[in-house]
Amino acid sequence: MDDMRLGLLLNAISPSIGGVLVRGEKGTAKTTTVRALSTLLPWIDAVAGCRFSCDPASPDARCPDGPHEDGAAHAARAARMVELPVGASEDRLVGALDIERALGEGVKAFEPGLLAAAHRGVLYVDEVNLLGDHLVDALLDAAATGAAYVEREGVSVRHASRFLLVGTMNPEEGELRPQLLDRFGLTVEVAASREPDERVEVVRRRLAYDEDPAAFAAKWAAEEETLRERIAAARALLPSVRLGDGALRRIAAVCAGFEVDGMRADIVTARTATALAAWAGRTDVTTADVRQAALLSLPHRRRRNPFDAPGLDEDKLDEILGRFEDDEPEPEPEPEPEPEGPDDDGPDGGPEGGGPDGSGPDGGGQPPQDGTGSDGTPDVPQQRQEPESTGPEPASPEGPDAPEGAPARGETPEAPAVAAADPFRTRKFDVPGLGEGADGRRSRARTAHGRTTGSRRPRGTLSKLHLAATVQAAAPHQRARGRSGAGLVVRRDDLREAVREGREGNLVLFVVDASGSMAARKRMGAVKGAVLSLLLDAYQRRDKIGMVTFRGAGADVALPPTSSVDTGAARLEKLPTGGRTPLAAGLLQAHEVLRVERLRDPSRRPLLVVVTDGRATGGPEPLARAARAARLLAGEGTASVVVDCEQGPVRLGLAAELGRELRGPVVTLDELRADSVSALVRTVRTAHTRKAA
């Protein structure tokens, strides 16, 4: 909570930092804390009557409400905190043509959106990770250029839009697109306190507020005023803070040491360190400021894929900063008294001011013994080699490589979890047909955003007007309707809405075979790597994911449908293997998951990905029962893909049989790779070229 408070205060002092992203579990007062920031922001002067909050000292020359003359009337007001709902339309965000005036008065007028209202204030997005791609794209453009551009329905408008971007999110519901994540200057993690006294105080204050909000606000008014004055003082001091070459070298060394992409990290860290110095009332940036700034500005910039946990290795950070002498070094503790000897080097204990053994920032000698290597990174102990699952466990009739015909038992022995192989770029699989689900990047769908493919009469409330089609429908009736002015006489029957086609996100449900036959041939690492690659593909295409595993006596829902792909990766990494292969149970469990999810979200179409070698054991006629379960799924129109994990010189082809029952394509682990498809296409093209020659 302290980091969240500090991150918000630093942005209030220096808005150029670029905002803050607050990540944390539900019920941690993220939204409450962010909304409290609005009462602490300094007031601004704005031109009276300007819908775009132009600064009278330097008005926007291209303001749609301008040009503003010198000495125009202006007034002071509080900086706005504008909230962007997750379900907002693009028109609501960027603005659009004022349809009422265009049709009624025959004039082309612009109706500002939320980006105009947030200019010189705060734009707050709750659950920012659930924001649609069309809104994210508009936010990225405005955040990068400091201006909003609207080009639609014959309207061409540009206006200034510089705002402090603040977002909150629960990581369990999915991650942010990397481009938007990088636009946040700082990121903080919050969690509920586990200290009983702190929790009691939180409950006490909440109950006091509910009982008498006015009295509660009056009680803390003096403290808020003190905090507001301190922010104003820090803002006034900020231009005087000196960021010396030493501090800049530390910042550059830290950003290079953590291998962050681009230069934005260096700039944001420098601005944050300067704001920290101003907040402390100093005019010089110290190493402590650089360290604190790095902890706030770098964690979210170190992620290479959605499965990397955000964070910063503080030991490595201290090791990098330790290479530089602080401008104001703290006094070192007195060394322990040692017996004098012929090799005693004096109180410094080593050459060049190093440690007693000659080690240190610039010294030689033995490497540090604090758990870090010679390069400053933590030593990773050698992992113990797990025994191969090549036979049954002692004193257990059914091990990871148990015979297929072994009798089932109530508890199936588990093999140690196998690490996943490195992920790779996979082929694209989609759901046939045209859906109407949530915006995404997988299957074709009619969406509210995308390319316009036609028009139709509105179904219910008109959301996306097709202006040309509406005018075309109304034009033949103008004389009969007695039109006499400039405006177009339009009736409800004339209205047409745009039909647009884009891409939707699907529910990708993985059905993973975790039986002994998968682990026996040391395939599980490759299988997990393939599923991890498909999970990464689902993340990039904005899908929901779920996971069903089957082994032993039945099937389990390892991961209910969710948008959190990193949770799926964590469950996959710990997936145990061993026992029989109840394929039918896995397919029937998948059928039940899809049935329930169809009731919750009927517009989201599913894609079933079955990862198996096609074997089925346990009970009478296991293959026949699996075939019936597959036909049940196919009969309901479920799109399916079978990833055939069978390897070796002798193959039974059972996965291909399953694919035929599911009416879906079958690919091997090698064919799952996108580069294998490209290589195959190149081979076919070369063969055709040679044949033609």
C-alpha positions in Angstrom: 0.0 0.0 0.0 2.9 2.3 0.7 4.3 1.8 -2.8 0.8 2.6 -4.3 0.6 5.8 -2.3 4.1 6.9 -3.2 3.6 6.1 -6.9 0.4 8.3 -7.0 2.1 11.1 -5.1 5.1 11.1 -7.4 2.9 11.4 -10.5 1.0 14.3 -8.8 4.4 16.0 -8.4 5.7 15.2 -11.8 3.0 14.2 -14.3 5.6 13.7 -17.0 6.5 10.4 -15.3 3.6 8.9 -17.3 1.1 7.5 -14.8 1.0 4.4 -12.6 -0.4 0.9 -13.0 -1.7 -0.7 -9.7 -1.8 -4.5 -9.8 -3.3 -6.4 -6.9 -5.8 -8.9 -5.7 -9.5 -7.9 -5.4 -10.6 -6.0 -2.3 -7.4 -4.1 -1.7 -8.8 -0.6 -2.0 -7.1 0.1 -5.3 -10.0 2.1 -6.7 -10.6 4.0 -3.5 -7.0 5.1 -3.2 -6.8 6.3 -6.8 -10.0 8.3 -6.5 -8.6 9.9 -3.4 -5.8 11.4 -5.6 -8.2 13.8 -7.3 -8.7 15.9 -4.1 -4.9 16.3 -3.8 -4.2 17.6 -7.3 -3.5 21.3 -7.7 -6.1 23.4 -9.4 -5.6 24.5 -13.0 -6.5 27.7 -15.0 -8.7 27.0 -18.1 -10.2 29.2 -20.8 -13.8 29.9 -19.9 -16.2 28.0 -22.1 -13.5 25.8 -23.7 -14.5 22.2 -23.8 -10.9 21.2 -24.2 -9.5 22.8 -21.1 -7.0 25.1 -22.9 -4.4 26.8 -20.8 -4.9 30.5 -21.0 -1.1 31.1 -20.8 -0.5 28.9 -23.9 -3.7 28.0 -25.6 -3.8 25.3 -28.2 -3.6 27.0 -31.6 -5.6 24.1 -33.2 -8.3 23.9 -30.5 -11.7 23.1 -32.1 -13.2 25.8 -29.8 -10.5 28.3 -30.7 -8.7 30.3 -31.6 -8.6 31.9 -28.1 -7.6 35.5 -28.0 -5.0 36.9 -25.6 -6.6 37.9 -22.4 -9.6 35.7 -22.9 -11.7 35.0 -19.8 -10.5 32.1 -17.7 -11.3 30.5 -14.4 -9.5 28.2 -11.9 -11.0 24.8 -11.2 -9.9 21.4 -9.8 -8.2 19.0 -12.2 -10.6 16.5 -13.4 -10.4 12.7 -12.8 -12.2 11.1 -15.8 -13.1 7.4 -15.5 -13.0 5.3 -18.7 -15.5 2.4 -18.4 -14.2 -0.9 -19.8 -17.3 -1.2 -22.0 -17.1 2.3 -23.4 -17.4 2.8 -27.2 -14.6 4.3 -29.3 -16.9 7.3 -30.0 -17.2 7.9 -26.3 -13.5 7.9 -25.8 -12.3 10.0 -28.8 -15.4 11.9 -29.7 -17.5 11.8 -32.9 -19.8 13.7 -35.2 -22.7 15.3 -33.4 -25.4 13.3 -35.3 -28.3 15.3 -34.0 -26.9 18.6 -35.3 -25.7 17.1 -38.5 -29.1 15.7 -39.4 -31.2 18.4 -37.9 -29.3 21.5 -38.7 -27.2 20.4 -41.6 -23.9 21.4 -39.9 -20.8 19.5 -39.2 -20.2 19.6 -35.5 -17.8 17.7 -33.2 -18.9 16.2 -29.9 -15.8 15.8 -27.6 -15.1 12.5 -25.9 -13.3 11.4 -22.7 -9.9 12.2 -24.0 -10.9 15.9 -24.3 -12.4 15.9 -20.8 -9.2 14.3 -19.3 -6.8 16.9 -20.8 -4.6 18.4 -18.1 -6.2 15.9 -15.6 -6.3 12.2 -14.8 -7.7 9.4 -17.0 -8.5 6.5 -14.7 -9.2 3.0 -16.1 -10.4 0.4 -13.6 -9.8 -3.2 -14.8 -7.5 -1.8 -17.5 -6.5 -5.3 -18.5 -10.1 -6.0 -19.7 -10.1 -2.9 -22.0 -10.9 -3.7 -25.7 -8.2 -3.5 -28.3 -10.0 -0.6 -30.1 -9.8 1.5 -26.9 -6.2 0.5 -26.2 -5.2 1.6 -29.7 -6.8 5.0 -29.2 -5.1 5.4 -25.7 -1.7 4.5 -27.1 -2.0 7.1 -29.8 -3.0 9.9 -27.4 -0.4 8.9 -24.8 2.4 8.8 -27.4 1.5 12.1 -29.2 -0.2 14.1 -26.5 -3.1 14.8 -28.9 -6.3 13.0 -30.0 -7.1 12.7 -33.7 -10.6 12.0 -35.0 -11.1 11.0 -38.6 -14.6 9.6 -39.2 -18.0 10.4 -40.7 -16.6 13.4 -42.5 -15.1 14.9 -39.3 -11.4 15.7 -39.1 -10.5 17.1 -35.7 -7.3 17.3 -33.7 -7.1 18.5 -30.1 -4.6 18.4 -27.3 -4.9 15.5 -24.8 -2.2 15.3 -22.2 -3.3 13.4 -19.2 -2.0 11.3 -16.2 -2.9 7.7 -17.0 -3.8 5.6 -13.9 -4.9 2.0 -14.2 -5.9 -0.7 -11.8 -6.1 -4.4 -12.5 -6.4 -7.9 -11.0 -3.7 -10.1 -12.6 -5.9 -13.1 -12.2 -8.2 -11.8 -14.9 -5.4 -11.5 -17.6 -2.5 -9.3 -18.5 -2.0 -6.1 -20.4 -0.8 -5.8 -24.0 3.0 -5.0 -23.8 2.6 -1.8 -25.7 0.1 -0.4 -23.2 2.0 -1.8 -20.2 5.1 0.2 -21.3 3.1 3.4 -21.5 2.6 3.3 -17.7 5.5 5.1 -16.1 5.4 3.2 -12.8 3.9 0.0 -11.6 3.1 -1.2 -8.0 1.9 -4.4 -6.5 -0.6 -4.3 -3.7 -1.9 -6.9 -1.3 -4.1 -7.0 1.7 -2.2 -6.7 5.0 -1.9 -9.9 7.0 -1.3 -8.0 10.2 -4.4 -8.2 12.4 -4.0 -4.7 13.9 -3.8 -3.1 10.4 -6.9 -5.0 9.3 -8.8 -3.9 12.4 -7.9 -0.2 11.7 -9.1 -0.5 8.1 -12.4 -2.0 9.2 -12.8 0.7 11.9 -12.2 3.6 9.5 -14.6 2.1 6.9 -17.4 1.7 9.5 -16.7 5.3 10.7 -17.1 6.6 7.1 -20.3 4.7 6.5 -21.8 6.0 9.8 -21.0 9.7 9.1 -19.1 10.6 5.9 -19.1 14.3 6.7 -17.6 13.8 10.1 -15.0 11.4 8.8 -13.9 13.8 6.1 -13.7 16.7 8.6 -11.5 14.5 10.9 -8.9 14.0 8.2 -9.2 17.5 6.5 -6.2 18.9 8.2 -4.0 16.0 7.3 -5.2 16.2 3.6 -4.4 19.9 3.5 -0.9 19.3 4.9 -0.3 16.7 2.2 -1.7 19.0 -0.5 0.7 21.7 0.6 3.6 19.3 0.6 2.8 18.3 -3.0 2.6 21.9 -4.1 6.0 22.6 -2.4 7.5 19.6 -4.1 6.2 20.8 -7.5 7.7 24.2 -6.9 11.0 22.7 -6.0 11.1 20.2 -8.9 12.7 22.5 -11.5 15.6 23.2 -9.0 16.5 19.5 -8.5 19.8 18.7 -10.0 20.2 15.3 -11.8 24.0 15.0 -12.0 26.1 12.9 -14.3 26.7 10.4 -11.5 23.0 9.8 -11.0 22.5 9.5 -14.8 25.3 6.9 -15.0 23.7 4.9 -12.2 20.3 5.0 -14.0 21.9 3.9 -17.3 23.8 1.1 -15.6 20.7 -0.2 -13.8 18.6 -0.2 -17.0 21.3 -1.8 -19.0 22.0 -4.3 -16.3 18.3 -5.5 -16.3 18.2 -5.5 -20.1 15.1 -3.4 -20.5 13.9 -2.6 -24.0 14.3 0.9 -25.4 15.2 4.1 -23.7 11.8 4.9 -22.1 12.9 3.1 -18.9 15.9 5.4 -18.5 13.8 8.5 -19.0 11.1 7.5 -16.6 13.6 6.4 -13.9 15.3 9.8 -14.2 12.1 11.7 -13.8 11.0 9.5 -10.9 14.3 9.9 -9.1 14.0 13.7 -9.5 10.5 13.7 -8.1 11.6 11.6 -5.2 14.3 14.2 -4.4 11.7 17.0 -4.6 9.3 15.0 -2.4 12.1 14.7 0.2 12.8 18.5 0.0 16.3 18.0 -1.6 17.8 19.5 -4.7 20.2 16.7 -5.4 19.4 13.1 -6.6 21.0 10.5 -4.5 21.7 6.8 -5.0 18.7 6.0 -2.7 16.5 8.0 -5.0 17.8 6.0 -8.0 17.2 2.7 -6.2 13.6 3.6 -5.2 12.9 4.9 -8.7 14.1 1.7 -10.3 11.9 -0.4 -8.0 8.9 1.5 -9.3 9.7 2.0 -13.0 11.5 -1.2 -14.1 9.6 -4.3 -12.9 6.9 -4.3 -15.7 9.5 -3.5 -18.3 11.5 -6.7 -17.7 8.9 -9.1 -18.8 9.7 -11.0 -22.0 6.5 -13.0 -22.2 3.2 -13.1 -20.2 4.5 -16.0 -18.1 7.3 -14.0 -16.5 6.4 -12.7 -13.1 6.9 -8.9 -12.8 9.5 -7.9 -10.2 13.0 -6.8 -9.7 15.9 -8.7 -8.1 16.9 -6.2 -5.3 20.2 -8.0 -4.7 21.2 -7.5 -8.3 20.1 -3.9 -8.1 22.2 -3.3 -5.0 25.2 -5.0 -6.7 24.9 -2.7 -9.8 24.5 0.5 -7.7 27.4 -0.7 -5.5 29.8 -0.2 -8.3 29.4 3.6 -7.9 30.5 5.7 -5.0 27.6 7.7 -3.6 27.7 11.4 -3.7 27.0 11.4 0.0 28.4 8.1 1.3 27.1 6.8 4.5 29.6 6.1 7.2 30.8 2.6 7.2 30.5 0.5 10.3 33.6 0.0 12.4 35.5 -3.1 11.4 35.8 -5.9 13.8 39.2 -5.9 15.6 41.6 -8.4 14.1 45.0 -9.6 15.3 47.8 -7.8 13.5 49.9 -9.9 11.2 52.5 -9.5 8.5 49.8 -9.5 5.8 47.5 -6.9 7.5 46.6 -4.2 4.9 45.3 -1.7 7.5 41.9 -0.5 8.3 40.8 -0.5 4.6 41.4 -4.2 4.5 42.3 -4.5 0.9 43.5 -2.7 -2.2 41.6 0.3 -3.7 39.2 0.5 -0.7 37.9 -3.1 -1.2 36.7 -5.6 1.4 39.0 -7.5 3.8 39.6 -10.2 1.3 40.3 -7.8 -1.6 36.7 -8.1 -3.0 34.5 -5.2 -3.6 33.2 -3.0 -6.4 36.6 -2.7 -8.0 38.8 -5.2 -6.2 39.8 -8.7 -6.9 39.9 -11.6 -4.5 37.2 -14.2 -3.7 33.7 -13.7 -5.0 31.1 -12.5 -2.5 29.6 -15.2 -0.3 26.1 -13.7 0.0 24.4 -15.9 -2.6 25.4 -13.9 -5.7 27.7 -14.9 -8.5 30.7 -12.9 -9.8 28.4 -11.1 -12.2 26.0 -10.0 -9.4 23.2 -12.4 -10.3 21.9 -14.9 -7.8 23.6 -18.3 -7.8 21.1 -20.9 -9.0 21.7 -24.3 -7.4 22.1 -27.2 -9.8 18.8 -29.0 -10.0 18.7 -32.5 -8.9 18.2 -34.9 -11.8 14.9 -36.6 -11.4 14.9 -40.4 -12.0 13.4 -41.3 -15.4 9.9 -42.8 -15.2 10.9 -46.0 -17.0 9.1 -48.4 -14.8 6.7 -48.9 -11.9 7.6 -47.5 -8.5 8.7 -50.1 -6.0 5.8 -51.4 -3.9 3.4 -49.9 -6.3 1.6 -52.0 -9.0 1.0 -49.0 -11.2 3.8 -46.5 -11.8 4.3 -43.8 -14.4 5.1 -46.4 -17.0 2.5 -48.9 -15.9 1.2 -51.4 -18.4 -1.8 -50.3 -20.2 -3.8 -53.3 -18.9 -2.9 -52.8 -15.3 -5.9 -52.7 -12.9 -7.1 -49.3 -11.7 -6.7 -48.3 -8.1 -8.4 -45.6 -6.1 -5.3 -43.5 -5.9 -3.0 -43.2 -8.9 0.7 -42.8 -8.2 2.1 -39.6 -9.6 5.4 -39.1 -11.4 7.4 -35.9 -10.5 6.3 -32.9 -12.5 8.3 -32.5 -15.7 9.5 -29.0 -16.7 8.1 -27.7 -19.9 10.3 -27.3 -23.0 10.8 -23.7 -24.4 7.7 -22.2 -26.1 7.6 -21.5 -29.8 5.4 -19.8 -32.3 2.5 -22.0 -33.2 0.2 -22.3 -36.2 -3.0 -20.4 -36.1 -6.1 -22.3 -35.5 -9.5 -20.6 -35.7 -13.2 -21.4 -35.4 -14.9 -21.8 -38.8 -17.8 -19.5 -39.7 -18.7 -15.9 -38.6 -19.2 -15.3 -34.9 -20.4 -12.4 -32.8 -18.2 -12.7 -29.7 -15.9 -10.3 -27.9 -13.2 -8.5 -29.8 -10.0 -10.5 -30.2 -7.6 -11.7 -32.8 -8.5 -15.3 -33.6 -11.7 -16.0 -35.6 -13.8 -14.0 -38.0 -16.7 -12.2 -36.4 -19.2 -9.4 -36.7 -17.9 -6.9 -34.2 -18.6 -3.3 -33.2 -15.1 -2.4 -34.6 -13.3 -3.4 -37.7 -13.8 -2.8 -41.4 -17.3 -1.8 -42.6 -18.8 -4.5 -44.9 -22.3 -3.1 -45.3 -25.3 -1.7 -43.5 -28.6 -2.9 -42.0 -31.6 -1.6 -40.1 -30.7 -1.2 -36.4 -31.6 -4.0 -34.0 -32.6 -2.3 -30.9 -30.6 0.8 -29.9 -28.6 2.3 -32.7 -24.9 2.1 -31.9 -22.9 2.6 -35.1 -24.6 4.9 -37.6 -23.8 4.2 -41.3 -24.1 7.9 -42.4 -24.0 7.3 -46.1 -26.6 4.6 -46.1 -28.9 6.7 -43.8 -28.7 9.7 -46.2 -29.3 7.4 -49.1 -32.4 6.0 -47.5 -33.8 9.4 -46.6 -32.9 11.3 -49.7 -35.7 10.1 -52.1 -38.4 11.3 -49.6 -37.3 14.9 -48.9 -39.9 16.5 -51.2 -42.7 14.3 -49.9 -41.8 15.2 -46.4 -41.9 19.0 -47.1 -38.2 19.8 -46.6 -37.6 23.5 -46.9 -34.4 24.2 -44.9 -30.8 23.0 -45.0 -31.3 20.1 -42.7 -32.2 16.6 -43.9 -35.6 15.3 -42.8 -34.8 11.9 -41.4 -37.2 9.4 -39.9 -36.5 6.4 -37.8 -37.1 4.0 -40.7 -34.2 5.7 -42.6 -31.6 5.0 -40.0 -29.0 2.4 -40.9 -26.3 1.0 -38.7 -22.9 -0.2 -40.0 -22.1 -3.9 -40.3 -18.5 -4.4 -39.5 -16.3 -7.5 -39.6 -13.3 -8.0 -37.4 -11.8 -10.7 -35.2 -13.1 -12.3 -32.0 -11.5 -13.9 -29.0 -12.6 -17.5 -28.4 -12.6 -19.9 -25.5 -9.7 -22.2 -26.0 -10.2 -25.3 -23.9 -7.2 -27.6 -23.6 -7.8 -31.3 -22.9 -4.4 -32.7 -21.9 -3.5 -36.3 -21.6 -1.4 -36.7 -18.4 -1.4 -40.5 -18.2 1.6 -42.8 -17.9 1.8 -43.5 -21.6 2.7 -39.8 -22.1 5.4 -39.8 -19.4 6.9 -43.2 -20.2 8.6 -42.1 -23.4 9.8 -38.9 -21.9 7.4 -36.9 -24.0 5.8 -34.8 -21.3 8.4 -32.0 -21.5 7.7 -31.6 -25.2 4.0 -31.8 -24.7 4.0 -29.2 -21.9 6.2 -27.0 -24.2 3.6 -27.4 -27.0 0.7 -26.5 -24.6 2.7 -23.6 -23.2 3.2 -22.3 -26.8 -0.5 -22.6 -27.5 -1.2 -20.7 -24.2 1.1 -17.9 -25.4 -0.8 -17.8 -28.7 -4.1 -17.6 -26.8 -2.7 -14.7 -24.8 -1.7 -12.8 -27.9 -5.1 -13.4 -29.5 -7.0 -12.2 -26.5 -8.7 -15.6 -25.8 -10.1 -17.1 -22.6 -8.5 -20.4 -21.7 -9.4 -23.4 -19.7 -7.7 -26.8 -19.0 -9.0 -30.3 -18.4 -6.5 -33.1 -17.6 -7.2 -36.8 -17.5 -5.2 -39.6 -15.9 -5.7 -42.5 -13.6 -9.4 -43.0 -12.8 -10.9 -39.9 -14.3 -10.6 -36.3 -15.4 -10.2 -33.0 -13.6 -10.8 -29.3 -14.4 -7.2 -28.1 -13.8 -8.2 -24.5 -14.7 -11.7 -23.2 -15.1 -12.2 -20.8 -18.1 -10.3 -17.6 -17.3 -8.5 -14.8 -19.0 -5.4 -15.3 -16.9 -3.0 -17.1 -19.2 -0.1 -17.0 -16.7 -2.3 -18.9 -14.2 -2.7 -21.6 -16.9 1.0 -21.7 -17.4 1.6 -22.2 -13.6 -1.0 -25.0 -13.4 0.6 -26.7 -16.4 4.1 -26.5 -14.9 2.9 -28.4 -11.8 0.9 -31.0 -13.7 1.5 -34.5 -12.4 1.6 -37.5 -14.7 1.1 -41.3 -14.4 -1.6 -44.0 -14.5 -4.2 -45.1 -16.9 -5.6 -43.1 -19.9 -9.3 -42.3 -19.4 -9.7 -40.5 -22.7 -13.5 -40.7 -22.6 -13.7 -39.1 -19.2 -11.5 -36.2 -20.4 -13.8 -35.5 -23.4 -16.9 -35.8 -21.3 -15.5 -33.4 -18.7 -14.7 -31.0 -21.5 -18.2 -31.3 -22.8 -19.5 -30.3 -19.4 -17.2 -27.3 -19.1 -18.3 -26.1 -22.5 -22.0 -26.6 -21.6 -21.7 -24.4 -18.5 -19.6 -21.8 -20.2 -22.1 -21.6 -23.1 -24.7 -20.6 -20.6 -22.5 -17.9 -19.1 -21.3 -16.4 -22.3 -23.3 -17.7 -25.3 -21.6 -15.4 -27.8 -18.0 -16.7 -27.2 -17.4 -19.7 -29.4 -15.1 -22.5 -28.1 -12.1 -24.1 -29.7 -11.2 -27.5 -28.2 -7.5 -28.5 -28.3 -7.0 -32.2 -27.4 -3.4 -33.1 -26.6 -3.0 -36.9 -26.6 -1.5 -39.9 -28.3 -5.0 -41.3 -28.8 -4.7 -44.2 -26.4 -7.6 -45.1 -24.1 -7.6 -47.6 -21.2 -9.7 -48.5 -18.3 -13.2 -50.0 -18.3 -14.9 -52.0 -21.0 -14.4 -50.8 -24.6 -12.4 -47.6 -23.7 -11.8 -46.6 -27.4 -15.5 -47.0 -28.3 -16.5 -44.9 -25.3 -14.0 -42.2 -26.3 -15.4 -42.3 -29.9 -18.9 -41.7 -28.6 -17.8 -38.8 -26.5 -16.0 -37.3 -29.5 -19.1 -37.6 -31.6 -21.1 -35.9 -28.9 -18.8 -32.9 -29.0 -18.8 -32.8 -32.9 -22.5 -33.1 -33.0 -22.8 -29.8 -31.1 -20.6 -28.0 -33.6 -17.6 -27.7 -31.3 -14.5 -26.8 -33.4 -11.6 -29.1 -32.4 -7.9 -29.6 -33.0 -6.1 -32.8 -32.1 -2.3 -32.5 -31.3 -0.9 -36.0 -31.9 1.8 -36.7 -29.4 2.6 -40.3 -30.6 6.2 -40.8 -31.5 8.5 -43.6 -32.4 9.0 -45.8 -35.4 5.8 -47.8 -34.8 2.6 -45.7 -34.6 -1.0 -46.8 -34.0 -2.6 -43.8 -35.5 -5.2 -43.5 -32.7 -5.0 -39.7 -32.5 -6.0 -39.6 -36.2 -9.0 -41.7 -35.5 -10.0 -39.3 -32.7 -9.6 -36.4 -35.1 -12.0 -38.0 -37.5 -14.6 -38.4 -34.8 -14.2 -34.8 -33.7 -14.2 -33.6 -37.3 -11.2 -31.5 -36.7 -7.6 -31.3 -38.0 -4.8 -33.5 -36.6 -1.3 -32.1 -36.2 1.8 -33.6 -34.8 4.1 -31.8 -32.3 6.5 -31.0 -35.1 3.7 -29.7 -37.4 2.4 -27.4 -34.6 5.3 -25.1 -35.2 4.6 -22.1 -37.4 8.0 -22.4 -39.0 7.3 -26.0 -40.0 4.3 -24.8 -42.0 6.4 -22.1 -43.8 9.0 -24.8 -44.6 6.3 -27.1 -46.0 4.9 -24.3 -48.2 8.4 -23.5 -49.5 9.0 -27.1 -50.3 5.7 -27.5 -52.2 6.4 -24.2 -54.1 9.9 -25.4 -55.1 8.5 -28.8 -56.2 5.9 -27.1 -58.4 8.5 -24.7 -59.9 10.8 -27.6 -60.8 7.9 -29.5 -62.3 6.8 -26.5 -64.4 10.4 -26.1 -65.6 
